[in-house]
Amino acid sequence: MKTDQTFTITFTKQNGESTTRKAKWTDKCREYVAQAGHNVLTFLDLDATELAGKDQYRNATDKITAWSIK
């Protein structure tokens, strides 16, 4: 992804709940494989950032289901 690109991500939380967030790719974001072997995507959560008033980064994993980016 390109820096400052915005997108919508849908993923399943560890409690099984599906969630959709508005997100932004920054220089602090990354995609990697965790030591346990699952994929992880770190992104800037724009919804949470708006509520908190400061940058809120989140991780989406593919432990339960793969994430979807639009």
CORSULFEN-V256654 format. One record per residue. RES is the residue in three letters. OMEGA is omega in degrees with one decimal (999 if undefined). D_CENTER is the distance of its C-alpha to the mean C-alpha in Angstrom with 2 decimals. Layout:
# CORSULFEN-V256654
res	omega	d_center
RES	OMEGA	D_CENTER
RES	OMEGA	D_CENTER
This chain:
# CORSULFEN-V256654
res	omega	d_center
MET	179.6	12.72
LYS	177.5	14.85
THR	180.0	14.51
ASP	175.5	14.21
GLN	177.0	13.09
THR	-177.6	11.48
PHE	174.5	9.93
THR	-179.8	9.04
ILE	175.7	6.48
THR	-179.8	8.24
PHE	179.6	7.96
THR	177.5	10.59
LYS	-178.9	10.70
GLN	177.8	13.35
ASN	178.2	15.92
GLY	-179.1	15.72
GLU	176.7	14.50
SER	-179.0	12.52
THR	177.6	10.24
THR	-177.8	9.34
ARG	168.0	7.77
LYS	-173.5	9.03
ALA	178.6	7.03
LYS	177.6	8.85
TRP	178.3	9.22
THR	178.9	11.57
ASP	177.6	13.79
LYS	-178.7	11.85
CYS	177.4	8.74
ARG	174.2	9.41
GLU	-176.7	9.41
TYR	176.7	11.98
VAL	179.8	13.97
ALA	178.7	14.42
GLN	179.9	18.09
ALA	175.0	18.11
GLY	179.5	17.44
HIS	178.9	14.10
ASN	179.8	11.32
VAL	175.8	8.23
LEU	176.0	5.39
THR	-177.0	5.03
PHE	174.8	4.23
LEU	-179.5	6.86
ASP	-177.2	6.86
LEU	178.3	10.20
ASP	-179.0	11.48
ALA	178.5	11.50
THR	178.9	12.77
GLU	-179.5	15.51
LEU	-175.4	16.59
ALA	-179.3	16.71
GLY	174.9	18.16
LYS	-175.2	16.29
ASP	179.1	12.98
GLN	179.5	10.35
TYR	-178.5	7.54
ARG	174.3	5.14
ASN	170.6	4.71
ALA	177.9	4.46
THR	176.0	8.06
ASP	179.1	10.83
LYS	-176.2	13.36
ILE	175.1	14.38
THR	178.1	13.35
ALA	176.9	11.53
TRP	179.3	8.47
SER	-179.8	9.88
ILE	177.2	9.30
LYS	999	12.16
